[in-house]
């Protein structure tokens, strides 16, 4: 068989496998390309599933990105659905296949093999977990089962267990179709990858919208009635959350069984190790998608990142390399993600401060609150943006943002800059588009970068919003009315001197004491810090994010 007529076998469709198959065909018209998918649907929009359940997407066919018929007609692929690859024999370069419709087994040889087995939802081994009414959401069949249950008779109470991306999307969509929803999360916050103070607005909004929020309390068992049907969730604390519809959103585990059995190397985060061409420890076998590990930019290590974007890009490169023997090296993955929760949007890229701490990476951060567009233009709303960076070099390590509008734009800008190794000074110099309906001349990205650059240049010293202020002289430079309405959280000894009066009231302060200045969001406090620093106060800190973010940090 000539190189051009090589046989490429792909295990698994959806994002990684389907992308690999179509790219392979575009790069090699003569290759034999066989795509196995054990489920019915070979390529579907799994990120859209919650929105069909909530009837925000109403046309089910729109979720089917590419049917087997389409892939066969346009790309001349041999698509075999309801067929499962059960074993790989690298030495002989063959796979075992089981036809799930007939139960028959057969063997198939390959020249190149691409693994895109995905990941499976984690289902805890607890009593009642197999009861009628308990669901996970990973594919079209799962979605159909949930829709059927949601449309049935009975009460309209649901419990979502797990407050990650899928969990929050399901809370939003179940509320949309009239369910009373309880949300339980083992950790003390929603969206565990983000820093805790950043998600407090989501906590507040969920409660305001009638969602029962139970944080820091894990699941003990599914409560089942006499007919074996779920009727609620019992938590470790003994609380029982009522609901006939139970959604488990407890994360996923990579489907690496095939790879491990075939002797392929896996990494520290449990995924299949790959190189820059997505080759595994066997050069003729590739891995992409949720089961693979990629080069993670912020730490420089290999890790598993279960997101659709990296899976699509990896599939494209693996398909090209399998078809031609060459491809561009895979770019580092930053872990950029976004979620909508009712009117709020939360997004992140790279490391949070807690992730940096876990990884042993020295990091600091600044947090700013700024309008998503010019304040004088109607409809302005605030974005809270946290920028994480290396204190020695200023290299950007990550960012998080939350707000109503324009959040993902800022995180995308920062993620793009990180891809090229940007520092906070690089961010400060970005030439971003500006017009009143879209942004400000000093964009939130600029403002965060300015604050970080001021730190690196010795012009300002940020202090974490949740810091213990008991040993500091604290100066709140807001107006007296602002302080009266919202005193600085956890700081009864704060002295209130409005920033415009500070120069004439310096005698009321002790220049020898370490001092923290605070305002609403940190802008006036920076002005105050510069006044104090140039009037004999040597130890002055700006409370990051001011009173606004401190309230969230102390609440989280």
C-alpha positions as CSV (number, residue, x, y, z in Angstrom):
1,X,0.0,0.0,0.0
2,X,1.5,3.4,-1.0
3,X,1.9,6.2,1.5
4,X,-1.0,8.1,0.0
5,X,-3.3,5.1,0.2
6,X,-2.6,4.4,3.9
7,X,-5.5,3.3,6.0
8,X,-6.3,5.7,8.8
9,X,-8.6,4.4,11.6
10,X,-10.2,6.8,13.9
11,X,-11.8,5.8,17.2
12,X,-14.5,8.2,18.3
13,X,-16.2,11.1,16.6
14,X,-17.6,14.4,17.9
15,X,-15.1,17.2,18.2
16,X,-11.7,15.5,17.9
17,X,-12.4,12.5,15.8
18,X,-14.6,14.1,13.3
19,X,-12.2,17.0,12.8
20,X,-9.3,14.5,12.4
21,X,-11.2,12.6,9.7
22,X,-12.2,15.5,7.6
23,X,-8.8,17.2,7.8
24,X,-7.2,13.9,6.9
25,X,-9.4,13.7,3.8
26,X,-8.7,17.3,2.8
27,X,-5.0,16.5,3.0
28,X,-5.0,13.1,1.4
29,X,-7.7,12.3,-1.2
30,X,-6.4,8.7,-1.6
31,X,-6.2,7.5,2.0
32,X,-8.8,5.0,3.3
33,X,-10.3,6.7,6.3
34,X,-12.5,4.6,8.7
35,X,-14.3,6.4,11.6
36,X,-15.8,4.3,14.4
37,X,-18.3,5.7,16.8
38,X,-20.0,3.5,19.4
39,X,-23.0,5.8,19.7
40,X,-25.6,6.7,17.1
41,X,-24.4,10.2,16.4
42,X,-20.9,10.7,15.1
43,X,-20.7,14.5,15.3
44,X,-22.9,16.6,17.4
45,X,-22.8,19.9,19.4
46,X,-22.4,18.6,22.9
47,X,-22.0,22.1,24.3
48,X,-25.5,22.9,23.0
49,X,-27.3,20.0,24.8
50,X,-28.4,22.0,27.9
51,X,-29.9,24.7,25.7
52,X,-32.1,22.2,23.9
53,X,-33.3,20.8,27.3
54,X,-34.2,24.4,28.3
55,X,-35.9,25.0,24.9
56,X,-33.6,27.9,24.1
57,X,-32.6,25.8,21.1
58,X,-35.8,24.4,19.6
59,X,-34.6,22.5,16.5
60,X,-33.0,19.2,17.5
61,X,-31.5,18.7,14.1
62,X,-29.3,21.8,14.5
63,X,-27.3,19.9,17.1
64,X,-26.3,17.3,14.6
65,X,-23.1,18.9,13.2
66,X,-22.4,16.2,10.6
67,X,-24.4,13.1,9.9
68,X,-22.8,9.8,8.7
69,X,-24.5,10.4,5.3
70,X,-23.0,13.9,5.0
71,X,-19.5,12.7,5.9
72,X,-19.7,9.8,3.5
73,X,-21.0,11.9,0.6
74,X,-18.7,15.0,1.0
75,X,-15.5,13.4,2.4
76,X,-15.8,9.8,1.3
77,X,-15.4,8.5,4.8
78,X,-16.3,5.1,5.9
79,X,-18.4,6.0,9.0
80,X,-19.3,3.0,11.2
81,X,-21.7,4.0,14.0
82,X,-22.8,1.7,16.8
83,X,-19.5,-0.1,16.4
84,X,-16.9,-0.1,19.2
85,X,-13.2,-0.6,19.1
86,X,-12.5,-3.0,22.0
87,X,-8.8,-3.6,21.8
88,X,-5.6,-2.3,20.1
89,X,-2.6,-4.5,19.2
90,X,0.2,-2.0,18.3
91,X,2.7,-4.7,17.4
92,X,0.4,-6.1,14.7
93,X,-1.2,-2.7,14.0
94,X,-4.8,-4.1,14.2
95,X,-7.8,-3.3,16.3
96,X,-10.7,-5.5,17.5
97,X,-14.2,-4.1,16.7
98,X,-17.6,-5.1,18.1
99,X,-20.7,-4.4,16.1
100,X,-23.1,-3.3,18.8
101,X,-26.1,-3.9,16.6
102,X,-25.3,-7.6,15.9
103,X,-22.8,-8.5,18.7
104,X,-20.3,-9.7,16.1
105,X,-16.6,-9.1,16.4
106,X,-14.0,-8.5,13.7
107,X,-10.4,-7.5,13.3
108,X,-9.2,-4.5,11.3
109,X,-5.7,-3.4,10.4
110,X,-4.5,0.2,10.3
111,X,-1.5,2.2,9.1
112,X,-2.3,5.1,11.4
113,X,-4.7,5.1,14.4
114,X,-6.3,8.2,15.9
115,X,-7.9,7.9,19.4
116,X,-10.7,10.2,20.3
117,X,-12.5,8.2,22.9
118,X,-13.6,11.3,25.0
119,X,-14.5,11.1,28.6
120,X,-17.4,9.7,30.6
121,X,-19.4,11.5,33.3
122,X,-18.3,10.6,36.8
123,X,-21.0,8.7,38.6
124,X,-20.3,8.3,42.4
125,X,-20.9,4.8,43.8
126,X,-23.7,5.8,46.2
127,X,-27.0,4.3,47.1
128,X,-29.8,5.1,44.7
129,X,-27.6,6.4,41.9
130,X,-29.1,4.0,39.3
131,X,-32.7,5.0,40.2
132,X,-35.2,6.2,37.6
133,X,-34.9,10.0,37.3
134,X,-31.1,10.3,37.8
135,X,-29.2,11.5,34.8
136,X,-25.8,12.6,33.4
137,X,-25.5,14.7,30.3
138,X,-22.8,13.8,27.8
139,X,-24.5,13.0,24.5
140,X,-27.7,13.2,22.4
141,X,-29.2,10.1,24.0
142,X,-28.7,11.6,27.5
143,X,-30.4,14.8,26.4
144,X,-33.4,12.9,25.0
145,X,-33.8,11.0,28.2
146,X,-33.7,14.2,30.3
147,X,-36.2,15.9,27.9
148,X,-38.6,13.0,28.2
149,X,-38.4,13.1,31.9
150,X,-38.8,16.8,32.1
151,X,-41.9,16.7,29.9
152,X,-43.6,14.0,32.0
153,X,-46.2,14.5,34.7
154,X,-45.4,15.2,38.3
155,X,-43.8,18.0,40.4
156,X,-41.4,20.4,38.9
157,X,-38.5,20.1,41.3
158,X,-35.0,19.3,40.2
159,X,-31.6,18.8,41.9
160,X,-28.4,19.5,40.1
161,X,-25.3,18.1,41.8
162,X,-22.0,19.8,40.9
163,X,-21.6,23.5,40.1
164,X,-19.2,23.4,37.3
165,X,-20.0,24.6,33.7
166,X,-22.5,21.9,32.9
167,X,-24.2,22.1,36.3
168,X,-24.7,25.9,36.1
169,X,-26.0,25.6,32.5
170,X,-28.5,23.0,33.6
171,X,-29.6,25.2,36.6
172,X,-30.2,28.1,34.2
173,X,-32.1,26.0,31.6
174,X,-34.2,24.1,34.2
175,X,-35.3,27.3,35.7
176,X,-36.2,28.5,32.2
177,X,-38.7,25.7,31.8
178,X,-40.3,26.3,35.2
179,X,-38.5,24.0,37.5
180,X,-37.7,24.7,41.1
181,X,-34.0,23.9,41.3
182,X,-31.6,23.0,44.1
183,X,-27.8,23.2,43.4
184,X,-25.4,21.2,45.6
185,X,-21.6,21.5,45.4
186,X,-19.0,19.8,47.5
187,X,-16.7,22.8,47.4
188,X,-17.6,26.1,49.0
189,X,-18.1,27.9,45.7
190,X,-19.5,27.5,42.2
191,X,-17.1,27.2,39.3
192,X,-14.3,25.7,41.3
193,X,-11.5,26.5,38.8
194,X,-12.1,30.3,39.5
195,X,-10.9,32.1,42.6
196,X,-13.7,32.2,45.2
197,X,-14.2,36.0,45.4
198,X,-14.8,36.1,41.6
199,X,-17.9,33.9,41.7
200,X,-19.8,35.6,44.6
201,X,-22.0,37.6,42.2
202,X,-23.1,34.2,40.8
203,X,-24.0,33.0,44.3
204,X,-26.0,36.1,45.0
205,X,-27.8,36.0,41.6
206,X,-28.7,32.3,41.9
207,X,-30.3,32.9,45.3
208,X,-32.1,36.0,44.0
209,X,-33.6,33.9,41.3
210,X,-34.9,31.3,43.7
211,X,-32.3,28.6,43.4
212,X,-31.6,26.8,46.6
213,X,-27.8,26.9,46.9
214,X,-26.0,24.3,49.1
215,X,-22.2,24.8,49.0
216,X,-19.6,22.9,50.9
217,X,-21.8,19.8,51.2
218,X,-21.3,16.6,49.2
219,X,-23.8,14.1,48.1
220,X,-24.5,11.1,50.4
221,X,-27.2,9.2,48.5
222,X,-30.1,9.5,46.1
223,X,-33.4,9.2,48.0
224,X,-35.7,6.7,46.3
225,X,-39.4,6.0,46.7
226,X,-41.2,2.7,46.9
227,X,-41.3,2.4,43.1
228,X,-37.6,2.8,42.8
229,X,-37.8,6.3,41.5
230,X,-35.6,9.2,42.7
231,X,-37.4,11.7,44.9
232,X,-34.4,13.8,46.2
233,X,-30.8,14.0,47.2
234,X,-29.4,13.5,50.7
235,X,-26.3,15.5,51.4
236,X,-23.4,14.6,53.8
237,X,-24.9,17.1,56.3
238,X,-28.2,15.2,56.3
239,X,-30.1,17.8,54.4
240,X,-32.5,16.4,51.8
241,X,-33.1,18.3,48.6
242,X,-36.4,17.3,47.0
243,X,-36.5,16.6,43.3
244,X,-37.8,13.9,40.9
245,X,-35.3,15.0,38.3
246,X,-31.6,14.6,39.4
247,X,-28.7,15.9,37.2
248,X,-25.2,14.7,38.1
249,X,-22.6,17.2,36.9
250,X,-19.6,15.9,38.8
251,X,-17.1,16.2,36.1
252,X,-15.7,13.6,33.7
253,X,-13.1,10.8,33.7
254,X,-11.0,10.2,30.5
255,X,-11.8,7.0,28.6
256,X,-8.2,5.8,28.5
257,X,-8.8,2.1,29.0
258,X,-8.0,1.2,25.4
259,X,-4.8,3.2,25.4
260,X,-3.6,1.8,28.7
261,X,-4.4,-1.8,27.7
262,X,-2.3,-1.1,24.5
263,X,0.6,0.1,26.6
264,X,0.4,3.8,25.7
265,X,1.9,6.2,28.2
266,X,-0.3,8.4,30.3
267,X,0.5,11.6,32.1
268,X,0.1,13.0,35.6
269,X,-3.5,14.2,35.0
270,X,-4.6,10.8,33.7
271,X,-4.7,11.5,30.0
272,X,-2.9,9.9,27.1
273,X,0.5,11.6,26.7
274,X,1.0,13.3,23.3
275,X,3.8,15.2,21.5
276,X,3.5,18.4,19.4
277,X,2.1,16.3,16.5
278,X,-0.4,14.6,18.8
279,X,1.5,11.3,18.6
280,X,1.4,9.1,21.6
281,X,4.3,6.9,22.9
282,X,3.6,4.9,19.8
283,X,4.4,7.0,16.7
284,X,1.6,5.4,14.6
285,X,-1.1,6.1,17.2
286,X,-2.4,9.6,17.9
287,X,-4.7,10.9,20.7
288,X,-7.0,13.9,20.8
289,X,-9.9,15.3,22.8
290,X,-10.8,14.8,26.4
291,X,-8.8,11.7,26.9
292,X,-5.5,13.3,25.7
293,X,-3.0,15.5,27.5
294,X,-1.8,18.7,25.9
295,X,1.0,21.2,26.6
296,X,-0.5,23.7,29.1
297,X,1.1,27.1,28.5
298,X,0.9,28.7,32.0
299,X,2.8,25.8,33.7
300,X,4.8,24.3,30.8
301,X,3.5,20.9,31.7
302,X,1.4,18.3,30.0
303,X,-2.2,18.1,31.3
304,X,-5.7,17.1,30.3
305,X,-8.0,19.9,29.3
306,X,-11.5,18.8,28.6
307,X,-12.7,21.6,26.3
308,X,-14.1,21.5,22.8
309,X,-11.8,24.1,21.3
310,X,-8.5,22.2,22.0
311,X,-10.2,19.0,20.9
312,X,-11.1,20.4,17.5
313,X,-7.7,22.0,16.9
314,X,-5.9,18.8,18.0
315,X,-8.0,16.6,15.8
316,X,-7.2,18.8,12.8
317,X,-3.5,18.5,13.4
318,X,-3.6,14.8,14.1
319,X,-5.6,14.2,11.0
320,X,-3.1,16.1,8.8
321,X,-0.1,14.3,10.3
322,X,-1.7,10.9,10.0
323,X,-2.5,11.6,6.4
324,X,0.7,13.3,5.3
325,X,3.4,12.7,7.9
326,X,3.7,16.3,8.8
327,X,1.8,19.2,10.4
328,X,2.4,22.4,12.3
329,X,3.3,21.8,15.9
330,X,0.3,22.0,18.3
331,X,0.1,25.4,20.1
332,X,0.0,25.5,23.9
333,X,-3.4,25.4,25.4
334,X,-4.3,28.1,27.9
335,X,-7.6,26.5,29.2
336,X,-9.8,29.4,28.1
337,X,-13.5,28.9,29.0
338,X,-16.7,30.8,29.4
339,X,-20.1,30.2,30.9
340,X,-23.4,32.1,30.9
341,X,-25.5,31.9,34.1
342,X,-28.7,33.8,33.6
343,X,-27.6,37.4,32.9
344,X,-24.0,37.0,34.1
345,X,-21.0,35.8,32.1
346,X,-18.0,34.3,33.8
347,X,-14.8,33.5,31.9
348,X,-11.2,32.6,32.6
349,X,-7.9,31.7,31.0
350,X,-4.7,30.3,32.4
351,X,-4.0,30.1,36.1
352,X,-6.1,31.4,38.9
353,X,-4.2,32.4,42.0
354,X,-5.2,29.2,43.9
355,X,-4.1,27.1,40.9
356,X,-0.8,28.9,40.8
357,X,-0.3,28.2,44.5
358,X,-1.1,24.5,44.0
359,X,1.4,24.3,41.1
360,X,4.1,26.0,43.2
361,X,4.3,29.0,40.7
362,X,5.0,32.4,42.2
363,X,2.2,34.6,41.2
364,X,0.5,37.8,42.3
365,X,-2.7,39.5,41.0
366,X,-4.6,42.8,40.7
367,X,-8.4,43.1,40.5
368,X,-10.2,46.0,38.8
369,X,-13.8,46.9,38.4
370,X,-14.6,48.9,35.2
371,X,-17.4,49.5,32.8
372,X,-17.7,47.3,29.7
373,X,-18.0,50.4,27.7
374,X,-17.9,54.2,28.2
375,X,-19.8,55.1,31.4
376,X,-21.6,58.1,29.7
377,X,-23.1,55.8,27.1
378,X,-26.4,54.2,28.0
379,X,-26.3,50.6,29.3
380,X,-22.9,50.6,30.9
381,X,-22.4,47.7,33.3
382,X,-19.3,46.7,35.4
383,X,-16.8,44.0,34.6
384,X,-14.7,42.6,37.5
385,X,-11.4,41.5,36.0
386,X,-8.6,39.7,37.9
387,X,-5.2,39.6,36.2
388,X,-2.7,37.0,37.5
389,X,1.0,37.5,36.7
390,X,4.6,36.6,37.7
391,X,5.9,39.3,40.1
392,X,9.4,39.0,38.8
393,X,8.9,39.2,35.0
394,X,5.4,40.4,34.7
395,X,4.5,37.5,32.5
396,X,0.7,37.0,32.3
397,X,-0.3,33.7,33.9
398,X,-4.0,34.0,33.8
399,X,-7.1,36.1,34.1
400,X,-10.7,35.8,35.3
401,X,-13.7,38.1,34.6
402,X,-17.3,38.3,35.5
403,X,-20.1,40.7,34.4
404,X,-23.1,41.1,32.2
405,X,-21.6,42.1,28.9
406,X,-18.2,42.1,27.2
407,X,-16.6,39.6,29.6
408,X,-15.5,37.0,27.0
409,X,-14.0,39.7,24.8
410,X,-11.5,40.7,27.5
411,X,-10.6,37.2,28.3
412,X,-10.1,36.3,24.7
413,X,-7.8,39.3,24.3
414,X,-5.7,38.2,27.3
415,X,-5.7,34.6,26.2
416,X,-4.4,35.7,22.8
417,X,-1.7,37.7,24.4
418,X,-0.7,34.8,26.6
419,X,-0.3,32.6,23.5
420,X,2.6,34.9,22.6
421,X,4.2,35.1,26.0
422,X,2.9,38.5,26.8
423,X,3.7,40.5,30.0
424,X,1.4,42.9,31.7
425,X,3.3,45.8,30.0
426,X,2.5,44.2,26.7
427,X,-1.2,44.3,27.7
428,X,-0.9,47.9,28.7
429,X,0.2,48.8,25.2
430,X,-2.4,46.9,23.2
431,X,-4.1,48.9,20.6
432,X,-7.8,47.9,21.1
433,X,-10.7,49.3,19.3
434,X,-12.7,52.0,21.0
435,X,-16.1,53.7,20.5
436,X,-18.5,54.6,23.3
437,X,-20.9,51.7,22.6
438,X,-18.1,49.1,22.7
439,X,-15.5,50.1,25.2
440,X,-13.5,52.9,26.8
441,X,-10.3,54.5,25.7
442,X,-8.8,52.8,28.8
443,X,-10.3,49.3,28.3
444,X,-10.7,47.1,31.4
445,X,-7.8,45.1,30.0
446,X,-5.6,48.2,30.0
447,X,-6.8,49.2,33.5
448,X,-5.8,45.8,34.9
449,X,-2.5,46.0,33.1
450,X,-1.8,49.5,34.3
451,X,-2.4,48.4,37.9
452,X,0.0,45.4,37.4
453,X,2.6,47.6,35.7
454,X,2.4,50.1,38.6
455,X,3.2,47.3,40.9
456,X,6.2,46.1,38.9
457,X,7.4,49.7,38.6
458,X,7.3,50.2,42.3
459,X,4.5,52.9,42.0
460,X,1.9,50.8,43.9
461,X,1.7,47.8,46.1
462,X,-1.5,45.7,45.8
463,X,-2.8,43.8,48.8
464,X,-5.1,40.8,48.4
465,X,-8.8,41.7,48.9
466,X,-9.2,39.2,51.6
467,X,-6.2,40.2,53.6
468,X,-6.3,40.5,57.4
469,X,-6.3,44.3,58.0
470,X,-6.2,44.3,61.8
471,X,-2.5,45.2,62.0
472,X,-2.7,48.0,59.4
473,X,-3.6,51.7,59.5
474,X,-6.6,51.6,57.1
475,X,-7.7,54.7,55.2
476,X,-11.0,54.6,53.4
477,X,-10.9,57.4,50.8
478,X,-14.5,57.2,49.7
479,X,-17.0,59.9,50.6
480,X,-18.7,59.7,54.0
481,X,-22.0,58.8,52.3
482,X,-20.4,55.9,50.5
483,X,-18.8,54.6,53.7
484,X,-22.1,54.9,55.5
485,X,-24.0,52.9,52.9
486,X,-21.3,50.2,52.6
487,X,-18.6,50.1,55.3
488,X,-15.4,48.4,54.5
489,X,-16.0,44.7,55.4
490,X,-14.2,43.4,58.4
491,X,-12.4,46.7,59.2
492,X,-14.2,48.7,61.9
493,X,-11.0,50.6,62.7
494,X,-10.8,52.2,59.1
495,X,-10.4,55.9,59.1
496,X,-12.5,57.8,56.5
497,X,-10.7,60.6,54.7
498,X,-12.0,61.3,51.2
499,X,-9.3,61.4,48.7
500,X,-9.9,65.0,47.8
501,X,-9.3,66.0,51.5
502,X,-6.3,63.8,52.0
503,X,-3.5,66.3,51.4
504,X,-4.9,68.7,54.0
505,X,-5.5,66.0,56.6
506,X,-2.2,64.1,56.6
507,X,-1.6,65.1,60.2
508,X,-4.5,62.8,61.2
509,X,-2.4,59.7,60.1
510,X,0.8,58.1,61.4
511,X,3.4,58.0,58.7
512,X,5.4,55.3,60.6
513,X,2.6,52.7,60.4
514,X,2.0,50.3,57.6
515,X,-1.0,51.7,55.8
516,X,-3.7,50.3,53.5
517,X,-5.8,52.6,51.4
518,X,-9.2,51.6,50.0
519,X,-12.0,53.0,47.9
520,X,-14.9,51.6,45.9
521,X,-12.9,49.7,43.3
522,X,-9.3,50.8,43.7
523,X,-8.9,53.8,41.4
524,X,-9.1,56.6,44.0
525,X,-7.0,54.5,46.4
526,X,-4.2,54.5,43.9
527,X,-4.3,58.3,43.9
528,X,-4.3,58.3,47.7
529,X,-1.4,55.8,47.7
530,X,0.7,58.1,45.5
531,X,-0.1,61.1,47.7
532,X,0.9,59.2,50.9
533,X,4.1,57.6,49.4
534,X,5.3,61.1,48.4
535,X,4.6,62.6,51.8
536,X,6.7,60.3,54.0
537,X,4.5,57.2,54.2
538,X,6.9,54.4,53.2
539,X,4.7,51.3,53.6
540,X,1.4,51.9,51.7
541,X,-0.8,49.2,50.1
542,X,-3.7,49.5,47.8
543,X,-6.5,47.0,48.7
544,X,-7.1,45.2,45.4
545,X,-10.6,45.8,44.0
546,X,-11.5,48.1,46.9
547,X,-14.5,47.7,49.1
548,X,-16.5,46.0,46.3
549,X,-14.2,43.0,45.9
550,X,-13.4,42.8,49.6
551,X,-17.1,42.3,50.4
552,X,-17.1,39.4,48.0
553,X,-13.8,38.0,49.2
554,X,-14.9,38.0,52.8
555,X,-18.2,36.5,51.9
556,X,-16.7,33.7,49.9
